[in-house]
Amino acid sequence: MCAQTENAAPEPDSETAVLSLDGLTKRYGDTVANGDVTFDVTAGEIFGYLGPNGAGKTTTIRLLLGLIKPTSGTAEVLGADIRDRRALTEAKANIGYLPDTLGFEDRLTGRQVLDHFARMRGDERRDELLDLFRPPLDKPVETYSSGNRRMLGIVQAFMHDPELVIMDEPTSGLDPLKQDRMHAFLEEERDAGKTIFLSSHILSEVQRVCDRVGIIREGKLVALEDIEVLLERGGKQVWVHLAEPVDSGQFTTDDMIDVEVVDSTVRFTYTGEYNELIAHLARFDIEDIGIGDPQLDDIFKHYYGDDATPGAE
Ligand SMILES: Nc1ncnc2c1ncn2[C@@H]1O[C@H](COP(=O)(O)OP(=O)(O)OP(=O)(O)O)[C@@H](O)[C@H]1O
């Protein structure tokens, strides 16, 4: 599959660009943590920033929040240039941030942590969020499970009702039920007009909640697509059970990838015209057939190759 770059991405509407990255580059010695990363995130979408460990996701997030400085290039966050410290500080009053590692003062209770953030930015949605996410507020944070730490982090990220929320691996440490609650919550926030930027190495999470995805590999943006387009480009997953065994040379066409033949069963990903597939299949004696949508992790493999380590769950 042909990887999309920023050049081929749909033109964003600059009026509604909440995040706008322009050649964002961060080098650490010889390591290019982010290399010329360019894309926009528009208002009211859940944008998934997908890549395996070390791809550069946290670096992008830290650059966007002004926690580190770019080597070159820049970005605008809610209209503020990240190199303009004062403008960025003002913009951050309207941003929620859930870091990958929550840097709370561990001896404080959850309530004290929230009080601290409330003094800085407000907390008009605190009670509503605590009803949903329920961290044990009167215990010191050092006694929290990783799931409860994340719950507290989510409450602090959203309680001042920000326009944009940036989340670094938001569901790590959450059990499946809490992950579901979190995903449903993010969808509600998006429907209410909020913009969510979340990084993830979990393909199923991005597939489930995100409207668009940027895939980052070794610091470079290798794809930028609507989830639906990405899934469409990934073709169809097909399996057929034939009346007689067949060898792969007899069956395979140029539009089939990842062909697997076991006796009389063939599985493959089909990327061509459907009429041609049907004409091709009509030459065989077929006993059963299944055609379905591909999983994002299959598509991901095409970007990353066979040595991909996407860490899919
Ligand atoms: N302060 C630093 N000094 C040197 N190298 C760094 C620093 N921070 C990040 N890197 C390197 O930059 C690259 C990108 O790291 P980054 O943490 O952004 O990746 P990531 O996609 O967020 O990965 P993970 O999911 O593991 O956090 C890695 O090779 C990392 O080792």
The ligand as an SDF file (V2000), in Angstrom:
LIG
                    3D

 31 33  0  0  0  0  0  0  0  0999 V2000
   15.5780   13.4770   26.2120 N   0  0  0  0  0  0  0  0  0  0  0  0
   15.9560   12.6170   25.2530 C   0  0  0  0  0  0  0  0  0  0  0  0
   17.2620   12.4290   24.9800 N   0  0  0  0  0  0  0  0  0  0  0  0
   17.6660   11.5960   23.9950 C   0  0  0  0  0  0  0  0  0  0  0  0
   16.8310   10.8790   23.2070 N   0  0  0  0  0  0  0  0  0  0  0  0
   15.5260   11.0240   23.4310 C   0  0  0  0  0  0  0  0  0  0  0  0
   15.0090   11.8920   24.4580 C   0  0  0  0  0  0  0  0  0  0  0  0
   13.6520   11.8200   24.4350 N   0  0  0  0  0  0  0  0  0  0  0  0
   13.3290   10.9480   23.4500 C   0  0  0  0  0  0  0  0  0  0  0  0
   14.4460   10.4690   22.8600 N   0  0  0  0  0  0  0  0  0  0  0  0
   14.4990    9.5280   21.7280 C   0  0  0  0  0  0  0  0  0  0  0  0
   13.6130   10.0060   20.7310 O   0  0  0  0  0  0  0  0  0  0  0  0
   12.9190    8.9250   20.1100 C   0  0  0  0  0  0  0  0  0  0  0  0
   11.4270    9.1520   20.2400 C   0  0  0  0  0  0  0  0  0  0  0  0
   11.0450    9.0020   21.6020 O   0  0  0  0  0  0  0  0  0  0  0  0
    9.5490    9.2440   22.1300 P   0  0  0  0  0  0  0  0  0  0  0  0
    9.5610    9.0840   23.6060 O   0  0  0  0  0  0  0  0  0  0  0  0
    9.0480   10.5000   21.5590 O   0  0  0  0  0  0  0  0  0  0  0  0
    8.7880    8.0330   21.4480 O   0  0  0  0  0  0  0  0  0  0  0  0
    7.3170    7.4700   21.7480 P   0  0  0  0  0  0  0  0  0  0  0  0
    6.7360    7.1730   20.4190 O   0  0  0  0  0  0  0  0  0  0  0  0
    6.5880    8.3920   22.6410 O   0  0  0  0  0  0  0  0  0  0  0  0
    7.6350    6.1300   22.4890 O   0  0  0  0  0  0  0  0  0  0  0  0
    6.9820    5.5140   23.8270 P   0  0  0  0  0  0  0  0  0  0  0  0
    5.6480    5.0280   23.4090 O   0  0  0  0  0  0  0  0  0  0  0  0
    7.9370    4.4130   24.1620 O   0  0  0  0  0  0  0  0  0  0  0  0
    6.9580    6.6220   24.8390 O   0  0  0  0  0  0  0  0  0  0  0  0
   13.4220    7.6590   20.7840 C   0  0  0  0  0  0  0  0  0  0  0  0
   14.4600    7.1280   20.0040 O   0  0  0  0  0  0  0  0  0  0  0  0
   13.9420    8.1600   22.1110 C   0  0  0  0  0  0  0  0  0  0  0  0
   14.9590    7.3020   22.5920 O   0  0  0  0  0  0  0  0  0  0  0  0
  1  2  1  0
  2  3  1  0
  2  7  2  0
  3  4  2  0
  4  5  1  0
  5  6  2  0
  6  7  1  0
  6 10  1  0
  7  8  1  0
  8  9  2  0
  9 10  1  0
 10 11  1  0
 11 12  1  0
 11 30  1  0
 12 13  1  0
 13 14  1  0
 13 28  1  0
 14 15  1  0
 15 16  1  0
 16 17  2  0
 16 18  1  0
 16 19  1  0
 19 20  1  0
 20 21  2  0
 20 22  1  0
 20 23  1  0
 23 24  1  0
 24 25  2  0
 24 26  1  0
 24 27  1  0
 28 29  1  0
 28 30  1  0
 30 31  1  0
M  END
$$$$
